[in-house]
Amino acid sequence: MKKNLHSFVLSVVLIISSFSSIADDYVIAEEYVSKSLLTLENFSNDPNMGWFRENIRAAKGILIIPAKLEVAFVLGGSGGTGVLLKHKNDGQWSYPAFYGAGAASLGFQIGVQTVEVVMLVMTEKGMDAFLSTKAQLGADMSVAVGPIGGGAAVATTDVLQFSRNKGVFGGVSADGTIISPYNTLNNAYYGQGISAVDILVRGKGVNPQADALRTKLGGFSEIGVGFAFNSAKINLNAQLTLDSVVKTLNLNANMTMDIEGYTDDIGSAEFNQELGKERALSVKGYLISQGIEPARLTVKSFGFANPLWSNRTASGQANNRRVILKITNR
C-alpha cells in the first residue's frame, strides 16, 4: 500500500508537469504569477485572515498555490503548482521561484474541489528545506494549520498552511506533501538555466512581471498608524496596531525597524519636520515601554514630504498625518 501511495504522489506531480507540453512554458509561468497575486489579494481581503495579514511580515518566506486540486475517494490526493518568495533580511521580497506540490493519503473521503493555498514559512529550518531539491511537509519540516481570525497564538512550527475554498471536503492533511522546484517554469520565466537557490538566495532571476506581487507582499512589511491634527499622541487604534508590532519584534530577535514620521502640509516646513519627529519618537517610546530594545528602532522625520494622499482635501491631510514602520533587517 505504501508503494501505491508513492505512485499516486508521482502521478500527481507528473500531471502537473505535463502542463508545460500543452502551452508555452513562459505563458504558463506568467499566469501562475498573476493568479498568485489574485490569491494573495483574496487572502488579505478575507475577514477571517486577520492573523495571516498581521504575520506575513514575520515570515521567512511564502508559498502561494493559486489552484490546488483536492481529489478523494478512499485514496485521496492533492496537487498544485505555485510560487515561493523569500523574505530577505532588508525586508524586501525575492523574485518568485516555481514549485510543484503533490500528496496522497488514505481515508474515507469523497470529493473533488479546487482550493487556494498559502503557506507561510516561519523558520529558517523551513526555508532551508524548501531550498533543497525535494522537501516533505511533516518530515523535513513541521507543518500546522494556520489560525483563523486575529490575535491567536500558535506554537512554534516551521510552516503554517492556510486555505480557502467554496466547497466541502473531507480534508487531506498537509503532512506528506512533497514540494520541489519546478525547473522547467523557472528556466522559461527567467530565460536562462536557473535554480530555485539562484532565484531566492543569490538574486539572479529578475522579471518585472512579478513586481506587482512583490510590491503587494512588501506592503505587509510596512505598518502605519495615524495621528490627530497637530498631535503626537498615540490613540487607541494606534496602540492596537503597535501591540501587533511588538509581537512581531518579539518573535524575531534580529528584526530592526525604521520609524518614519509624516505630517500634512499645514504650517512651515520646519514646524512639520519637528512634528514628524515627535510622532516617530512617540511611537518609539511606546515600543520601548513594551520591552523592545531602543537599538532596534531608528527614528526618521520627513515632515510633509512624500505625501501618500493629496493635501488639497481634509481627508487627504488626515491620512498624511501618520507614522510608518518599515522592517530594515530580519
C-alpha positions as CSV (number, residue, x, y, z in Angstrom):
1,M,0.0,0.0,0.0
2,K,2.9,2.3,0.8
3,K,4.2,1.7,-2.7
4,N,0.8,2.6,-4.1
5,L,0.8,5.9,-2.2
6,H,4.2,6.9,-3.6
7,S,3.0,6.0,-7.1
8,F,-0.1,8.2,-6.6
9,V,2.1,11.2,-5.5
10,L,4.3,10.7,-8.5
11,S,1.3,10.6,-10.8
12,V,0.1,13.9,-9.4
13,V,3.4,15.6,-9.9
14,L,3.6,14.2,-13.5
15,I,0.2,15.5,-14.3
16,I,1.2,19.0,-13.1
17,S,4.5,18.8,-15.0
18,S,2.7,17.8,-18.2
19,F,1.0,21.2,-18.4
20,S,4.2,22.5,-20.0
21,S,3.6,20.4,-23.1
22,I,0.2,21.9,-23.6
23,A,1.2,25.6,-23.9
24,D,4.2,27.8,-23.9
25,D,6.1,27.5,-20.6
26,Y,6.6,31.2,-20.3
27,V,3.0,32.0,-20.7
28,I,2.1,29.4,-18.1
29,A,4.6,30.8,-15.7
30,E,3.2,34.3,-16.1
31,E,-0.3,33.0,-15.5
32,Y,0.8,31.4,-12.2
33,V,2.4,34.7,-11.0
34,S,-0.8,36.7,-11.9
35,K,-3.0,34.1,-10.3
36,S,-0.8,34.1,-7.2
37,L,-1.2,37.8,-6.9
38,L,-5.0,37.4,-7.1
39,T,-4.9,34.6,-4.4
40,L,-2.8,36.9,-2.1
41,E,-5.4,39.6,-2.6
42,N,-8.2,37.1,-1.8
43,F,-6.5,36.1,1.4
44,S,-5.6,39.6,2.5
45,N,-9.2,40.8,2.0
46,D,-10.8,37.8,3.8
47,P,-12.1,38.9,7.2
48,N,-11.1,35.5,8.6
49,M,-7.5,36.0,7.8
50,G,-6.6,38.6,10.4
51,W,-3.7,36.6,11.8
52,F,-2.4,35.9,8.3
53,R,-2.3,39.6,7.4
54,E,-0.6,40.6,10.6
55,N,2.1,37.9,10.5
56,I,3.2,37.9,6.8
57,R,5.9,40.4,7.8
58,A,7.3,37.8,10.3
59,A,7.5,35.0,7.7
60,K,10.8,33.9,6.2
61,G,9.1,33.0,3.0
62,I,5.7,32.4,1.4
63,L,4.5,29.7,-1.0
64,I,1.3,30.6,-2.9
65,I,-0.6,27.9,-4.7
66,P,-3.4,29.6,-6.6
67,A,-5.3,26.5,-7.6
68,K,-4.6,23.3,-5.7
69,L,-6.7,20.3,-6.8
70,E,-8.0,18.1,-4.0
71,V,-9.3,14.7,-5.0
72,A,-10.6,11.9,-2.7
73,F,-12.3,8.6,-2.9
74,V,-10.8,6.3,-0.2
75,L,-7.4,7.1,-1.7
76,G,-7.0,10.8,-1.5
77,G,-4.6,13.1,-3.2
78,S,-3.8,16.7,-3.9
79,G,-1.5,18.6,-6.3
80,G,-0.8,22.1,-7.5
81,T,1.8,24.5,-8.8
82,G,2.8,27.7,-7.1
83,V,5.4,30.3,-6.4
84,L,7.8,30.6,-3.5
85,L,9.2,34.0,-2.5
86,K,11.9,34.5,0.2
87,H,11.7,37.4,2.7
88,K,15.2,38.9,2.7
89,N,17.0,40.5,5.6
90,D,16.4,44.0,4.3
91,G,12.6,43.5,4.3
92,Q,12.4,43.1,0.6
93,W,10.9,40.0,-1.1
94,S,12.8,38.0,-3.7
95,Y,11.5,37.2,-7.2
96,P,9.4,34.1,-7.3
97,A,10.6,30.5,-7.9
98,F,8.1,28.0,-9.2
99,Y,7.4,24.9,-7.2
100,G,5.2,21.8,-7.7
101,A,3.3,20.1,-4.8
102,G,1.8,16.6,-4.6
103,A,0.5,14.4,-1.8
104,A,-1.5,11.2,-1.2
105,S,-3.4,9.9,1.8
106,L,-5.6,7.1,2.9
107,G,-9.0,7.7,4.4
108,F,-12.8,7.5,3.8
109,Q,-13.0,10.8,1.9
110,I,-15.2,11.6,-1.1
111,G,-14.9,14.8,-3.0
112,V,-13.3,16.9,-5.7
113,Q,-12.6,20.6,-5.4
114,T,-10.1,23.3,-6.1
115,V,-8.7,25.3,-3.2
116,E,-6.3,28.3,-2.9
117,V,-3.4,27.5,-0.5
118,V,-0.8,29.8,1.0
119,M,2.0,28.5,3.2
120,L,3.9,30.9,5.5
121,V,7.4,29.7,6.1
122,M,8.1,30.8,9.7
123,T,11.6,29.4,10.4
124,E,15.0,29.2,8.7
125,K,14.8,25.4,9.0
126,G,11.6,25.5,6.9
127,M,13.2,27.8,4.4
128,D,16.3,25.6,4.1
129,A,14.1,22.6,3.5
130,F,12.2,24.4,0.6
131,L,15.6,25.2,-0.9
132,S,16.5,21.6,-1.2
133,T,15.8,19.5,-4.3
134,K,12.8,17.9,-2.7
135,A,11.1,18.6,0.7
136,Q,8.3,16.7,2.5
137,L,6.0,18.5,4.9
138,G,5.9,16.8,8.2
139,A,9.2,15.1,7.7
140,D,11.8,17.7,6.6
141,M,9.8,20.5,8.3
142,S,6.9,20.7,10.7
143,V,3.6,21.9,9.4
144,A,0.3,23.1,11.1
145,V,-2.9,24.7,10.0
146,G,-2.7,28.4,10.4
147,P,-5.0,30.2,12.8
148,I,-8.3,31.7,11.6
149,G,-9.2,35.1,12.9
150,G,-6.9,37.6,14.6
151,G,-4.7,37.7,17.6
152,A,-4.4,33.9,18.1
153,A,-1.2,32.5,19.4
154,V,0.4,29.5,17.7
155,A,3.0,27.0,18.8
156,T,6.4,27.2,17.1
157,T,6.2,25.4,13.7
158,D,8.2,25.6,10.5
159,V,5.3,26.1,8.1
160,L,1.7,27.3,8.6
161,Q,-0.8,26.4,5.9
162,F,-3.9,28.5,5.1
163,S,-6.5,27.5,2.6
164,R,-9.7,29.0,1.1
165,N,-12.4,27.1,-0.8
166,K,-16.1,27.3,-1.6
167,G,-16.9,23.6,-1.2
168,V,-17.0,20.9,1.5
169,F,-14.2,18.4,1.6
170,G,-13.0,15.7,4.0
171,G,-9.7,17.4,4.4
172,V,-6.4,16.0,3.2
173,S,-3.7,16.7,5.7
174,A,-0.7,18.8,4.6
175,D,1.6,16.1,6.2
176,G,3.3,14.1,3.5
177,T,3.0,16.8,0.8
178,I,6.1,16.7,-1.4
179,I,7.3,20.0,-2.7
180,S,10.1,20.5,-5.2
181,P,11.3,23.2,-7.6
182,Y,9.6,23.3,-11.0
183,N,12.7,23.9,-13.0
184,T,11.0,24.0,-16.4
185,L,9.0,27.0,-15.4
186,N,11.9,28.6,-13.6
187,N,14.0,28.4,-16.7
188,A,11.3,29.7,-19.0
189,Y,10.3,32.6,-16.8
190,Y,13.8,33.9,-16.4
191,G,15.0,33.0,-19.8
192,Q,18.0,31.0,-18.6
193,G,19.0,27.8,-16.8
194,I,18.5,28.8,-13.2
195,S,17.8,27.1,-9.9
196,A,15.5,28.0,-7.1
197,V,18.5,28.8,-5.0
198,D,19.8,31.2,-7.7
199,I,16.4,33.0,-7.6
200,L,15.7,33.0,-3.9
201,V,19.1,33.3,-2.3
202,R,21.5,34.7,-5.0
203,G,19.1,37.1,-6.6
204,K,20.0,36.1,-10.1
205,G,16.4,35.9,-11.5
206,V,14.7,39.2,-12.5
207,N,11.4,39.5,-14.2
208,P,9.4,42.8,-13.9
209,Q,6.1,40.9,-14.4
210,A,6.4,39.7,-10.8
211,D,6.9,43.2,-9.4
212,A,3.2,43.7,-8.6
213,L,3.3,40.5,-6.4
214,R,6.5,41.6,-4.7
215,T,5.1,45.1,-4.0
216,K,1.9,43.6,-2.5
217,L,4.0,41.5,-0.2
218,G,6.2,44.5,0.6
219,G,3.1,46.4,1.8
220,F,2.7,43.9,4.6
221,S,6.2,44.8,5.8
222,E,5.1,48.4,6.4
223,I,2.8,49.3,9.3
224,G,1.1,52.6,9.5
225,V,-0.5,54.4,12.4
226,G,-2.4,57.7,12.3
227,F,-2.4,60.9,14.4
228,A,-4.8,63.7,15.1
229,F,-4.2,67.2,13.8
230,N,-1.1,68.9,15.3
231,S,-0.7,65.9,17.7
232,A,1.9,63.3,18.5
233,K,-0.3,61.4,21.0
234,I,-0.8,57.7,20.3
235,N,-4.6,56.9,20.2
236,L,-6.3,53.6,21.0
237,N,-6.3,52.3,17.4
238,A,-2.5,53.1,17.1
239,Q,-1.9,51.2,20.3
240,L,-3.6,48.1,19.0
241,T,-1.5,48.2,15.8
242,L,1.7,48.8,17.8
243,D,0.9,45.9,20.0
244,S,0.9,43.6,17.0
245,V,4.3,45.1,16.0
246,V,5.6,44.2,19.5
247,K,4.6,40.6,18.9
248,T,6.4,40.5,15.6
249,L,9.5,42.0,17.1
250,N,9.5,39.6,20.0
251,L,9.2,36.7,17.5
252,N,12.2,37.9,15.5
253,A,15.0,38.9,17.8
254,N,17.2,40.2,14.9
255,M,14.5,42.4,13.4
256,T,15.0,46.1,13.3
257,M,12.7,48.9,12.1
258,D,12.8,52.4,10.8
259,I,10.1,54.6,12.3
260,E,9.2,57.4,9.8
261,G,7.1,60.4,10.9
262,Y,5.0,62.4,8.4
263,T,2.6,65.3,8.5
264,D,0.1,67.2,6.4
265,D,1.2,70.4,4.7
266,I,-0.4,72.9,7.1
267,G,2.4,75.1,8.6
268,S,6.0,75.7,7.8
269,A,8.5,73.0,6.7
270,E,10.5,73.5,9.9
271,F,7.4,73.0,12.1
272,N,6.3,69.9,10.3
273,Q,9.7,68.4,10.3
274,E,9.7,68.7,14.1
275,L,6.2,67.4,14.4
276,G,7.0,64.3,12.3
277,K,10.0,63.7,14.6
278,E,7.8,63.9,17.7
279,R,5.3,61.4,16.2
280,A,8.1,59.0,15.4
281,L,9.6,59.4,18.9
282,S,6.2,58.8,20.4
283,V,5.9,55.5,18.6
284,K,9.4,54.5,19.5
285,G,8.7,55.4,23.2
286,Y,5.6,53.2,23.2
287,L,7.5,50.2,21.7
288,I,10.3,50.7,24.3
289,S,7.7,50.8,27.1
290,Q,6.6,47.3,25.9
291,G,10.1,45.9,26.2
292,I,11.6,46.5,22.8
293,E,15.3,47.4,22.9
294,P,15.9,51.1,21.7
295,A,18.8,50.0,19.5
296,R,16.4,48.1,17.2
297,L,14.4,51.2,16.4
298,T,15.6,54.1,14.2
299,V,13.7,57.4,14.1
300,K,13.3,59.5,10.9
301,S,11.2,62.5,10.1
302,F,10.0,63.5,6.6
303,G,7.6,66.3,7.6
304,F,5.2,66.9,4.8
305,A,7.4,65.3,2.1
306,N,6.3,62.2,0.3
307,P,2.5,62.6,0.8
308,L,0.6,59.4,0.0
309,W,-2.7,61.4,-0.4
310,S,-3.5,64.8,-1.8
311,N,-3.2,67.6,0.8
312,R,-5.9,69.5,-1.2
313,T,-8.7,67.8,0.8
314,A,-9.3,67.4,4.5
315,S,-9.4,63.7,4.3
316,G,-6.1,63.6,2.4
317,Q,-4.5,65.8,5.0
318,A,-5.8,63.5,7.8
319,N,-4.4,60.4,6.0
320,N,-1.0,62.0,5.7
321,R,-0.7,62.5,9.5
322,R,1.0,59.2,10.1
323,V,4.0,57.2,11.2
324,I,5.2,54.3,9.0
325,L,7.2,51.5,10.5
326,K,9.4,49.6,8.0
327,I,11.4,46.4,8.6
328,T,15.0,47.1,7.8
329,N,16.6,43.8,9.0
330,R,15.2,40.4,9.6
